[in-house]
Amino acid sequence: MSARSQNTQALVLSSGKWTPHDLRRTAATLMGELGIAPHIIEKCLNHKEENKIKRTYQLQRQEAEQREAFILLGERLSLFANTEANNVISFGRHAA
């Protein structure tokens, strides 16, 4: 725990305190709204597969799909960051 920030107010915003879990939940929601498959979102979140059979036999990492999911998420977050005057943003899937 020695590597933790000493700034205990770092996650306090005007709308209240938030946690890193809030960011994970928001990222998962945005990925879903962008049309990313739920199983890829789960891989991106590094969630453990609940089904023991799948967990044992399906060991593929789907790195290309995860990379694409994070690229789409990054593009969407950049759009949010660069959109100051307009507060309405479409969540349609990014056209490649």
C-alpha positions as semicolon CSV with decimal commas, in nm:
position;residue;x (nm);y (nm);z (nm)
1;M;0,000;0,000;0,000
2;S;0,303;0,229;0,008
3;A;0,252;0,321;-0,359
4;R;-0,092;0,472;-0,295
5;S;-0,146;0,843;-0,341
6;Q;-0,141;1,056;-0,032
7;N;-0,395;1,288;-0,199
8;T;-0,711;1,155;-0,037
9;Q;-0,927;1,417;-0,213
10;A;-0,816;1,320;-0,565
11;L;-1,146;1,147;-0,645
12;V;-1,377;1,417;-0,513
13;L;-1,570;1,607;-0,780
14;S;-1,832;1,878;-0,751
15;S;-2,101;1,612;-0,799
16;G;-1,959;1,395;-0,519
17;K;-1,693;1,132;-0,461
18;W;-1,633;0,859;-0,719
19;T;-1,423;0,545;-0,720
20;P;-1,211;0,361;-0,977
21;H;-1,497;0,109;-0,997
22;D;-1,717;0,392;-1,127
23;L;-1,473;0,432;-1,418
24;R;-1,484;0,057;-1,493
25;R;-1,863;0,057;-1,488
26;T;-1,878;0,363;-1,713
27;A;-1,625;0,213;-1,956
28;A;-1,826;-0,110;-1,973
29;T;-2,148;0,083;-2,036
30;L;-1,990;0,295;-2,310
31;M;-1,840;-0,013;-2,477
32;G;-2,182;-0,179;-2,477
33;E;-2,339;0,133;-2,627
34;L;-2,072;0,127;-2,897
35;G;-2,184;-0,224;-2,996
36;I;-1,894;-0,418;-2,845
37;A;-1,989;-0,777;-2,764
38;P;-2,051;-0,845;-2,393
39;H;-1,790;-1,123;-2,377
40;I;-1,525;-0,883;-2,513
41;I;-1,624;-0,622;-2,255
42;E;-1,580;-0,886;-1,984
43;K;-1,233;-0,968;-2,121
44;C;-1,143;-0,597;-2,120
45;L;-1,249;-0,575;-1,756
46;N;-1,042;-0,886;-1,684
47;H;-1,340;-1,058;-1,525
48;K;-1,313;-1,426;-1,444
49;E;-1,530;-1,650;-1,660
50;E;-1,806;-1,783;-1,434
51;N;-1,862;-2,102;-1,633
52;K;-1,594;-2,348;-1,517
53;I;-1,602;-2,547;-1,842
54;K;-1,546;-2,234;-2,053
55;R;-1,280;-2,115;-1,809
56;T;-1,099;-2,449;-1,845
57;Y;-1,123;-2,509;-2,220
58;Q;-1,160;-2,169;-2,386
59;L;-0,833;-1,995;-2,316
60;Q;-0,822;-1,756;-2,612
61;R;-0,737;-1,399;-2,516
62;Q;-0,905;-1,220;-2,809
63;E;-0,643;-0,947;-2,796
64;A;-0,735;-0,797;-3,135
65;E;-1,098;-0,761;-3,028
66;Q;-0,997;-0,611;-2,694
67;R;-0,761;-0,368;-2,868
68;E;-1,043;-0,256;-3,100
69;A;-1,277;-0,215;-2,801
70;F;-1,025;0,007;-2,622
71;I;-0,962;0,209;-2,939
72;L;-1,336;0,271;-2,979
73;L;-1,365;0,364;-2,613
74;G;-1,069;0,601;-2,642
75;E;-1,221;0,767;-2,947
76;R;-1,550;0,812;-2,764
77;L;-1,378;0,958;-2,458
78;S;-1,180;1,194;-2,683
79;L;-1,506;1,309;-2,835
80;F;-1,640;1,381;-2,486
81;A;-1,325;1,571;-2,393
82;N;-1,329;1,775;-2,714
83;T;-1,700;1,858;-2,711
84;E;-1,740;2,164;-2,492
85;A;-2,021;2,356;-2,664
86;N;-2,239;2,059;-2,754
87;N;-2,373;1,842;-2,472
88;V;-2,551;1,590;-2,698
89;I;-2,339;1,302;-2,824
90;S;-2,455;1,006;-3,031
91;F;-2,354;0,660;-2,907
92;G;-2,375;0,484;-3,244
93;R;-2,108;0,230;-3,337
94;H;-1,798;0,386;-3,490
95;A;-1,781;0,327;-3,863
96;A;-1,445;0,174;-3,955
